[in-house]
Amino acid sequence: MKKVSVLVIAMLMFLLAACGGGNSITDKSAQGGEKTDASGKETVNIWYYYSGKQQELFADLIKQYNESQDQYVLEGEYVPFADTKKQLSIGAAGGTLPDLVIMDVVDNAAFAAQGVLADITDKVNEWGKADTLYEGPLKSAMYEDKYYGLPVGSNALGLFYNEDLLKKAGIEAPPATWEELVEVAQKLTKDGVKGFAVSAVKTEEAAFQFYPFLRSAGADYDSLDSEEAIAALELYKTLVDNGSMGSEVVNATQDDLARQFSNGQLAMMVNGPWNIERIKGENPDLNFGTTQIPMAPNGEFASVLGGENIAIIKDKNVDGAFDFITWLLEPERLETFSAETGVFPVIQEVLETSDFWKNDKHLNGFVPIMDGAEPRGPHPEWPAISEAIQIAVQETLTNTKSAEDALKNAAETVEGIINK
């Protein structure tokens, strides 16, 4: 009797599997590709590292997208920021990647070069709206002149200044040039207050903060031993040597600067818009403004991009993934998401016309900054390039090496990285 029962059960299981019943997900491709749920809709999986309020807002966006059409079902999975790169590498080896991924702008080129991401150039060209996006964020999603993603949220660095301290010192406007920066920072350095600060801690933050000065001078990561690059680092050294920037910036994060600024211990700093609400929360009475980072002699205003791109994994559900991307990048939807998550919209018209950024005293200062903001690199080996820059900054500010010698070594390191 037991043998008959087992046989019947086995036959029933076979029939159920053949009919594709229940809530199982059916693969259309052994290598990935499209999958369908029980209702026949194609599933699209996305990894994201948004947390807190951002996570709630993104989850709501996923729900809205699923309700907006009947072809795809988007399923989100939270992967912590610190783990995203590791999980992408592990997933690539094990074949367990999602269809879509939210990633830091500096990582896009690296995973494109590794063959993890799908080339979506034809789809972007067919979409026909790439020219409505800011050029800088768009560059960060490109590798070898092809699109391997699109930007979804950006930020940049600017100069924060304490208006009351400037007024008290008889300074009518924040510095616009390096020469003015040195002069104004010295005037503001008194009574336990430092005139200016950048983050020079040995992390990506140091390279991030040095990049606007490097670019304003007319140099880049591939010309670190140039006169222009040396002048940018010597500016840092001058500010430390004359006492208007503390030598402890080699240990200061951007969060540390924000705290010092909100406490009135710092008159000016380089920082990003993500710290505006924090500063207002810590010191509601602080009267401060935001503007362009001072520019080099004969140079131009420059800034550097942070933020997120959204990319599609190679050999996955490219059509479904791109459908969500274009839905997300609809101007009105992107405006709402960007405003609520504290980033800048990557669509130029949205940023320049939206009342949210236009009417906010502090955010408004970043609108023109976005015009000149450029991505770091982009280069597949950016982490190694960044480390070379970080070391040069630290060596110079700790008097280990001159700016010229430190950057000469950095340039040799970067050349080896680029040409390997």
matplotlib code that plots the C-alpha trace (Angstrom):
import matplotlib.pyplot as plt

x = [0.0, 2.9, 4.4, 1.2, 0.8, 4.4, 3.8, 0.6, 2.2, 5.2, 2.8, 0.9, 4.0, 5.2, 1.8, 1.9, 5.4, 4.4, 1.4, 3.5, 0.9, 1.2, 3.3, 6.5, 8.8, 9.6, 13.0, 12.9, 16.6, 19.2, 21.5, 19.0, 16.8, 13.1, 11.2, 7.5, 5.3, 2.1, 0.1, 2.3, 4.0, 7.7, 9.6, 12.4, 14.7, 16.5, 19.2, 19.3, 21.1, 18.7, 18.0, 15.7, 13.3, 14.8, 14.1, 10.5, 10.1, 11.8, 9.5, 6.6, 7.9, 8.2, 4.6, 3.5, 5.4, 3.8, 0.4, 1.1, 1.4, 0.6, 3.6, 6.3, 6.5, 9.5, 10.9, 13.3, 16.0, 18.0, 21.8, 23.8, 26.0, 29.2, 28.2, 27.0, 30.3, 31.2, 27.8, 28.0, 31.4, 30.3, 27.0, 28.8, 30.9, 27.9, 25.3, 23.0, 22.7, 19.5, 18.3, 18.9, 21.2, 21.5, 25.2, 27.6, 28.6, 32.3, 31.6, 29.7, 32.8, 34.5, 31.6, 31.1, 34.8, 34.3, 31.5, 28.9, 26.7, 24.6, 25.5, 22.2, 23.5, 20.9, 18.1, 19.2, 19.5, 16.0, 14.7, 15.9, 16.0, 19.6, 20.2, 17.8, 20.1, 23.1, 26.2, 28.3, 26.0, 25.5, 29.3, 29.5, 27.3, 29.5, 32.4, 34.3, 31.7, 28.8, 26.0, 26.1, 23.5, 21.8, 22.0, 19.1, 20.2, 23.2, 24.9, 27.9, 30.3, 30.0, 31.3, 29.4, 30.0, 28.9, 27.2, 27.4, 31.1, 31.8, 29.8, 31.5, 34.9, 33.8, 33.7, 30.9, 30.9, 32.3, 35.6, 35.4, 39.0, 41.9, 43.6, 40.4, 40.0, 43.5, 42.8, 39.3, 40.2, 42.9, 40.6, 38.1, 40.6, 40.3, 38.7, 38.9, 37.4, 39.2, 38.6, 38.3, 38.4, 38.3, 38.1, 41.6, 41.0, 42.6, 39.4, 37.5, 36.4, 39.9, 39.9, 36.3, 37.1, 40.4, 38.9, 37.1, 40.4, 42.3, 39.7, 39.5, 43.2, 42.9, 44.3, 42.8, 43.7, 45.9, 48.0, 48.8, 52.4, 51.4, 52.0, 48.2, 47.8, 50.7, 49.3, 46.0, 47.7, 50.0, 46.9, 45.9, 49.4, 49.3, 46.0, 47.4, 50.8, 49.2, 46.9, 43.6, 43.0, 43.8, 46.3, 43.7, 41.8, 43.8, 41.6, 38.3, 35.4, 32.8, 30.5, 33.1, 33.3, 29.5, 29.5, 32.2, 30.5, 27.1, 28.9, 30.4, 34.0, 34.4, 33.7, 33.8, 34.0, 33.6, 30.7, 27.6, 23.8, 23.1, 24.4, 22.1, 19.3, 21.7, 23.3, 19.9, 18.8, 21.9, 21.8, 18.5, 19.8, 22.9, 22.9, 24.8, 24.9, 26.2, 28.0, 30.6, 34.0, 36.6, 38.3, 42.0, 43.7, 42.8, 40.6, 36.9, 34.4, 34.4, 32.8, 32.6, 29.7, 28.4, 25.1, 23.7, 23.3, 21.0, 22.4, 21.2, 23.0, 24.2, 22.0, 19.2, 15.7, 17.0, 13.6, 11.8, 14.7, 14.9, 11.1, 11.4, 14.4, 12.5, 9.4, 11.5, 13.1, 9.8, 10.4, 7.5, 8.2, 11.9, 11.3, 9.2, 11.6, 14.7, 13.1, 12.0, 15.3, 17.6, 19.4, 19.4, 17.4, 19.6, 17.3, 18.5, 15.1, 13.7, 16.4, 16.4, 12.6, 11.3, 10.2, 11.7, 15.3, 14.7, 13.1, 15.3, 18.1, 20.6, 19.7, 19.5, 23.2, 23.9, 21.8, 24.6, 27.2, 25.6, 26.3, 30.1, 30.1, 32.1, 32.3, 35.5, 37.3, 35.4, 37.8, 37.4, 40.3, 39.1, 39.5, 43.3, 43.6, 41.7, 44.1, 47.1, 45.5, 44.6, 48.2, 49.5, 47.2, 48.1, 51.9, 51.7, 49.7, 51.7, 55.0, 56.2, 56.7, 56.4, 53.3, 55.5, 57.1, 53.9, 52.0, 55.0, 54.8, 51.0, 51.3, 53.7, 51.3, 48.3, 50.3, 51.0, 47.4, 46.2, 48.8, 48.7]
y = [0.0, 2.4, 1.7, 2.7, 5.9, 6.9, 6.3, 8.3, 11.2, 11.2, 11.3, 14.2, 16.1, 15.5, 16.7, 19.9, 20.7, 20.2, 22.5, 25.2, 25.6, 27.4, 30.5, 29.2, 31.5, 30.1, 30.8, 31.7, 31.5, 29.4, 32.3, 34.8, 36.7, 37.1, 35.4, 35.4, 35.2, 33.2, 35.9, 35.7, 39.1, 39.3, 39.9, 42.5, 42.5, 45.5, 45.9, 49.3, 50.7, 53.4, 53.4, 55.2, 57.6, 57.0, 53.3, 53.9, 56.3, 53.9, 51.1, 53.3, 54.0, 50.3, 49.9, 52.8, 51.3, 47.9, 49.4, 51.6, 48.8, 45.1, 43.7, 43.7, 43.2, 45.0, 43.4, 45.3, 44.0, 46.1, 45.6, 47.9, 50.4, 48.9, 45.5, 46.4, 46.1, 42.9, 41.3, 42.4, 40.7, 37.6, 37.5, 37.8, 34.7, 32.7, 33.9, 35.3, 38.9, 41.0, 42.7, 46.2, 47.8, 51.2, 52.0, 54.8, 57.0, 56.0, 52.3, 52.4, 52.3, 49.5, 47.1, 48.0, 47.2, 43.8, 42.9, 42.8, 45.6, 45.6, 48.1, 50.0, 52.6, 51.6, 51.8, 55.2, 56.5, 55.2, 56.7, 60.1, 62.0, 61.7, 65.3, 66.5, 65.2, 67.1, 66.3, 65.5, 62.9, 61.4, 61.0, 59.0, 56.3, 55.9, 53.7, 53.8, 56.1, 53.7, 53.8, 51.3, 53.0, 56.3, 58.7, 58.9, 61.3, 63.7, 66.0, 68.2, 70.1, 73.8, 76.4, 76.9, 80.2, 81.8, 85.1, 86.7, 86.0, 87.4, 90.5, 90.9, 90.8, 93.4, 91.0, 91.8, 88.6, 85.0, 84.5, 83.7, 83.1, 81.2, 84.5, 85.8, 82.5, 82.8, 86.5, 85.9, 82.7, 84.6, 87.4, 84.9, 82.9, 84.3, 83.8, 80.0, 79.9, 78.6, 80.4, 77.4, 73.6, 70.7, 67.0, 65.5, 62.2, 59.2, 58.0, 58.7, 62.0, 63.5, 62.8, 63.9, 67.3, 67.9, 67.2, 70.7, 72.4, 70.1, 70.6, 74.4, 74.6, 72.7, 69.4, 65.9, 62.5, 61.8, 65.0, 65.0, 66.0, 69.1, 72.7, 73.1, 70.1, 71.2, 74.7, 73.2, 71.1, 74.0, 76.1, 73.5, 73.7, 77.5, 77.5, 75.1, 76.9, 80.3, 78.8, 79.5, 75.8, 73.4, 70.6, 68.2, 68.2, 65.1, 63.3, 65.2, 63.7, 65.8, 65.1, 66.4, 69.6, 70.0, 69.7, 72.2, 74.6, 74.3, 74.9, 78.1, 76.8, 77.0, 80.0, 78.4, 74.8, 72.6, 70.3, 69.0, 69.7, 66.5, 68.3, 71.3, 69.9, 68.6, 72.0, 73.7, 71.0, 71.4, 75.2, 76.7, 80.2, 79.8, 82.3, 80.7, 80.6, 78.3, 79.2, 78.1, 76.8, 79.5, 79.1, 79.0, 82.0, 82.0, 79.0, 78.5, 77.4, 73.6, 71.0, 67.2, 64.9, 62.4, 60.4, 57.3, 55.7, 52.9, 50.1, 46.9, 43.6, 41.9, 39.0, 39.8, 41.3, 44.4, 45.4, 45.2, 47.0, 49.8, 50.2, 51.0, 53.4, 55.5, 55.5, 56.7, 59.4, 61.1, 64.7, 65.1, 61.8, 62.4, 65.9, 64.4, 61.6, 63.9, 66.5, 64.0, 62.1, 65.2, 64.7, 66.9, 65.8, 64.8, 66.5, 70.0, 71.6, 70.1, 71.5, 74.9, 75.5, 73.6, 75.8, 73.4, 74.2, 77.6, 79.0, 77.4, 79.8, 77.0, 74.6, 77.4, 78.0, 74.6, 75.0, 76.8, 74.5, 71.5, 73.1, 72.6, 69.5, 66.6, 62.9, 61.6, 59.7, 58.0, 55.1, 51.3, 51.6, 54.7, 53.3, 52.8, 56.2, 57.8, 56.3, 57.8, 61.2, 60.7, 59.7, 62.8, 65.1, 63.5, 63.6, 67.3, 68.4, 66.3, 67.8, 64.3, 65.5, 68.7, 69.0, 68.6, 65.4, 63.9, 64.5, 63.2, 59.9, 59.9, 60.6, 57.6, 55.4, 56.5, 56.0, 52.5, 51.9, 53.3, 51.5, 48.1]
z = [0.0, 0.8, -2.6, -4.4, -2.3, -3.1, -6.8, -6.9, -5.0, -7.4, -10.4, -9.0, -8.3, -11.9, -13.3, -11.1, -12.2, -15.8, -15.5, -13.8, -11.1, -7.7, -7.2, -8.8, -10.9, -14.3, -15.9, -19.6, -19.8, -18.1, -18.1, -16.5, -18.9, -18.2, -15.5, -14.9, -11.8, -11.3, -13.1, -16.2, -15.6, -16.1, -12.9, -12.6, -9.6, -8.3, -5.6, -3.8, -0.8, 0.1, 3.9, 6.3, 4.7, 1.3, 1.6, 2.4, -0.6, -3.0, -1.8, -2.5, -6.0, -6.7, -5.7, -7.9, -10.9, -10.5, -10.4, -13.4, -15.9, -16.3, -18.0, -15.3, -11.6, -9.9, -6.8, -4.6, -2.4, 0.1, -0.1, 2.3, 0.5, 2.0, 0.6, -2.9, -4.7, -2.9, -3.7, -7.3, -7.6, -5.8, -7.8, -11.1, -10.3, -9.0, -11.5, -8.8, -9.9, -10.1, -13.3, -12.0, -9.5, -7.9, -7.5, -6.6, -9.6, -9.2, -9.5, -12.8, -15.1, -13.1, -13.4, -17.1, -17.7, -15.9, -18.2, -15.5, -16.9, -20.1, -22.9, -23.2, -25.8, -28.4, -25.9, -24.6, -28.2, -29.0, -25.8, -27.1, -23.9, -22.8, -23.8, -21.2, -18.4, -17.0, -18.9, -15.8, -14.3, -17.8, -18.2, -15.0, -16.5, -19.6, -20.4, -23.7, -25.1, -24.5, -21.9, -19.1, -17.0, -16.4, -13.5, -11.1, -8.4, -8.0, -5.5, -5.7, -3.5, -2.8, -0.4, 2.9, 4.7, 7.9, 6.9, 10.3, 10.7, 7.3, 8.1, 11.5, 9.7, 7.2, 4.3, 1.9, -0.1, 0.1, -1.8, -5.5, -6.2, -4.6, -3.7, -2.1, -0.3, 1.4, 2.3, 3.7, 5.5, 7.4, 8.4, 9.7, 11.7, 15.3, 18.6, 18.4, 14.8, 11.8, 8.6, 6.2, 6.1, 3.7, 4.5, 3.9, 5.7, 4.0, 2.4, -0.8, 0.9, 0.5, -3.3, -3.6, -1.9, -3.7, -7.2, -7.6, -6.9, -9.3, -12.1, -11.5, -12.1, -15.4, -14.3, -13.7, -12.3, -15.4, -15.0, -11.3, -11.8, -13.8, -12.6, -12.3, -10.0, -7.9, -7.5, -6.3, -3.5, -2.6, -2.0, 0.7, 2.2, 2.3, 4.2, 6.8, 7.0, 7.7, 10.3, 8.6, 8.1, 10.9, 10.3, 11.8, 8.5, 7.7, 10.2, 9.5, 7.6, 5.9, 8.8, 11.2, 9.2, 9.3, 13.0, 13.5, 11.1, 12.9, 16.2, 15.0, 15.1, 11.3, 9.2, 5.7, 4.5, 1.4, 1.8, 0.1, 0.2, 2.2, 5.3, 4.9, 6.9, 9.5, 10.0, 10.3, 12.8, 15.0, 14.9, 13.7, 14.3, 12.2, 9.3, 6.5, 2.7, -0.1, -3.3, -5.8, -4.6, -5.3, -8.6, -9.7, -11.3, -15.0, -14.2, -13.8, -11.2, -10.8, -8.6, -8.4, -8.5, -6.1, -6.2, -7.8, -11.1, -12.1, -14.3, -15.9, -15.5, -18.7, -20.0, -17.6, -18.3, -20.1, -21.6, -18.3, -16.5, -19.0, -18.8, -15.1, -15.7, -18.2, -15.9, -13.0, -15.1, -16.0, -15.0, -12.5, -10.8, -10.6, -9.2, -6.3, -5.6, -5.7, -3.4, -0.9, -0.7, -0.6, -3.9, -7.0, -10.1, -13.0, -15.5, -16.0, -16.6, -13.4, -11.2, -12.8, -12.8, -9.7, -6.9, -4.4, -5.3, -6.7, -3.5, -0.9, 0.1, 0.7, -2.1, -4.6, -4.3, -5.7, -8.9, -10.8, -9.2, -11.0, -14.4, -13.9, -11.7, -13.2, -12.2, -10.6, -13.4, -14.7, -14.7, -14.0, -11.5, -9.7, -6.1, -6.8, -8.5, -5.6, -3.1, -4.9, -4.6, -0.9, -0.1, -1.9, 0.0, 3.4, 2.7, 1.8, 4.8, 7.3, 5.9, 4.8, 1.2, -0.8, -3.0, -6.0, -4.8, -3.4, -6.7, -8.8, -6.9, -7.3, -11.0, -11.4, -9.5, -11.6, -14.8, -13.8, -13.0, -16.3, -18.5, -16.8]

ax = plt.figure().add_subplot(projection="3d")
ax.plot(x, y, z, "-o")
ax.set_aspect("equal")
plt.show()
